[in-house]
Amino acid sequence: MRVTVFLVTAILDLAVAIFGFFILLIGLNGFSERQATPTLIFYIIFCLTSLIILSYLGTLVAKAFVEKGWMNKGWAAIVSIFSTSIVTGLLVIVAVFAGFALAAFLRANR
């Protein structure tokens, strides 16, 4: 169950991060390469780090639900996958806006 939860969560989180990456690319239209490159690097590192951490956290949440007897394995897996994917979606939104702020800061401080 833990491997399945980790892989499904990682795949969903990666899909959300790729969607956010395209939103970031569209938003960085008009910025120079010198201003956009650190923003893209920041976004990629942030999303990969959060993907790994939250996928692992999803396995811990599912394990805790089962051990405490609150849910069976199937429901625990579904709840942990969706909850950690929602948190990842929120973190991607934060990362996109932080990327825009970083690009604007780099543009203002040439």
ABEGO torsion letter per residue (X at the ends): XAAAAAAAAAAAAAAAAAAAAAAAAAAABGBBAAAAAAAAAAAAAAAAAAAAAAAAAAAAAAAAAAAAGABBAAAAAAAAAAAAAAAAAAAAAAAAAAAAAAAAAAAABX
